[in-house]
Amino acid sequence: MSKVILASQLPSKQKASLAPGLKQRHVTMLSIAGVIGAGLFVGSGHAIASAGPAAIIAYLLAGTLVVLVMRMLGEMAVASPDTGSFSTYADRAIGRWAGFTIGWLYWWFWVLVIPLEAIAAAAILNAWFPAIDTWLFALAVTFLLTVSNLFSVARYGEFEFWFALLKVIAIIAFIALGAVAMMGVVPDRNVSGLLSLVESHGGFMPNGYTAVIGALLTTMFSFMGTEIVTIAAAESKDPARQITRATKSVIWRIALFYLVSIFIVISIVPWNDPQLVQVGSYQRALELLAIPHAKMIVDVVVLVAVASCLNSAIYTSSRMMFSLAKRGDAPAQLKSTNASHVPRAAVLASTAIGFLTTIANYFAPAQVFAFLLASSGAVALLVYLVIAVAQLRMRKILQENRIAIEFPMWLYPWLTWAVIVFIVAALGTMLMMPQHRYEVLSTALLAVVTVCIGLLSARHRKHAQGVASSSAAA
């Protein structure tokens, strides 16, 4: 491959058309609490119930994977901050088809998060106000957050700042309360502790290592969203610095918010507690600690987490669509911005699909919505895989052109290859497990269709360019 071709693939330093409206505190808080979603408060109960106390191993492995992927993404994002993030890097390092495919799959993933989070928020609000139907609440919450995303990126940042701050306060308060109870400082709040629960409930790994693997596949998806900070940082004043800080902090964020809090839960709640899955791990822990109004407290925290995730879903899907449009992989109208530099067309197009899928959940046959959800089931792993492959190829391009790497991946290329092997093994394991096979096959079908569309689109563009060049020559 010639130097000319390599140079054309190098990261671009061109200024984005989006305005740097996010303040440092917005990006900082987004990087700190962006990883905390409703999956932590609700989904962790399923992982613990299936794997027992060994679920913490699943969270440790999944967290390690995310740390490595974020480091790889950070290397590319510092070199070239872009609102398209890994989709843009895949375009440059792997090929146009790869950027097209992973960009649209990632957009589809977050578009489907919109109805999921809206439905979760509606269920909580309906429990408080049963006279109003859940579908009305779902549409109302989606509408309000859509409006907030239409004004300026600073509005999104401000919402996320306060959402994130409340999530951080809730997690730290839970950890402090659990630690104090475990030390026996508070009267009538003594708990058995992890060792006692392990001894009296079948051991540390009561259901074997296969259950831990199943829990690992579940926990990996709860970390999806960590990469949003590399997308949002492109709309800040010093994106390279913000990305570096956020990527460096991902280790302690995962350690504190996931590993420490999950350790507190498994030290308080027996893994075979029948209420663990029904009410969620954190609510059950508070109930066993005899905390008054435990359900109301957790409902409020989950509502905040859900609103935060919904807000980020609208933002992320719109920015990815905007990036695709800028590269010619989506209709040109979607790359337009208003006076506040907000891609309103992309926001409205993304939320329109979100509204339709929300309505489908309530009024379409159950199989329709189930297939939609399944089609995004393995997107997270595909995104991580593309990031790893793109980083491998991008590093070679940078090295061949003797360009300094400001934020290098650790132990390149060994850790990158380890991540690739791990993800391929995880996808293979999912195919072997009946409860995950449908997700992998549905996502694979969607990916194949997207790749075909991308190749046809590239062929059409090439033909159109050829015709234009012939006309100009004539």
ABEGO torsion letter per residue (X at the ends): XBAAAAAAABBBABBBABBBABBAAAAAAAAAAAABBAAAAAAAAAAAAAAEAAAAAAAAAAAAAAAAAAAAAAAAAAABBBAAEAAAAAAAAAEAAAAAAAAAAAAAAAAAAAAAAAAAAAAAAAAABAABBAAAAAAAAAAAAAAAAAABAAAAAAAAAAAAAAAAAAAAAAAAAAAAAAAGABBGABBAEAAAAAAAAGEABAAEAAAAAAAAAAAAAAABGAAAAAAAAAABABAAAAAAAAAAAAAAAAAAAAAAAAAAAAAABBAABAAAAAAEAAAAAAAAAGBBGAAAAAAAAAAAAAAAAAAAAAAAAAAAAAAAAAAGABBAAAABBBAAGBBAAAAAAAAAAAAAAAAAAAABBAAAAAAAAAAAAAAAAAAAAAAAAAAAAAAAAAAAAGBBBABBBBGOAAAAAAAAAAAAAAAAAAAABAAAAAAAAAAAAAAAAAAAAAAAAAAAAAAAAAAAAAAAAX
